[in-house]
Amino acid sequence: MSITTEPETLGELIADCASIPPSLRAENVPLPREAAAPWTVDDHCHAQVAELDAYV
């Protein structure tokens, strides 16, 4: 397989992924973690679905 073309088979894709250096693999790169803001339902949000029997 050439590095200038997309893999054409699953085997080629697996081989490409296997050749990624360990230092670049996601499990070796720490991701920044930030606490998400707590999720709340305000009156406006609740009013949008208050009259619905089933919210889809």
C-alpha positions in Angstrom: 0.0 0.0 0.0 1.2 3.5 -0.8 1.0 6.2 1.9 -0.5 8.5 -0.7 -3.7 6.5 -1.2 -6.5 5.5 1.0 -6.7 1.8 2.2 -8.9 -0.2 -0.1 -9.4 -3.2 2.3 -9.9 -3.7 6.0 -6.6 -5.5 6.1 -4.8 -2.5 4.7 -6.5 -0.2 7.2 -5.5 -2.5 10.1 -1.9 -2.6 8.8 -1.9 1.2 8.6 -3.2 1.6 12.1 -0.7 -1.0 13.4 2.2 1.1 12.0 1.2 4.2 14.1 4.1 4.9 16.5 3.2 4.2 20.1 4.0 7.8 21.1 1.1 9.0 18.8 -1.5 6.5 19.9 -4.5 8.0 21.8 -4.0 5.8 24.9 -0.5 7.4 25.4 -1.6 11.0 24.9 -3.3 12.5 28.0 -6.4 14.4 27.2 -7.2 17.6 29.0 -10.1 17.0 31.3 -12.4 19.8 32.5 -15.4 19.4 34.7 -18.6 20.1 32.8 -21.0 22.6 34.1 -23.9 20.9 35.9 -27.0 20.4 33.7 -30.2 21.9 34.9 -33.7 22.3 33.5 -35.1 25.8 33.8 -38.7 26.8 33.6 -38.5 27.7 29.9 -37.0 24.3 28.9 -39.7 22.5 31.0 -42.5 24.6 29.5 -41.5 23.4 26.0 -42.4 19.8 26.8 -44.8 20.1 29.7 -47.9 19.4 27.6 -46.4 16.5 25.6 -47.4 13.0 26.5 -44.2 11.6 25.2 -41.1 13.6 24.6 -39.3 12.3 21.5 
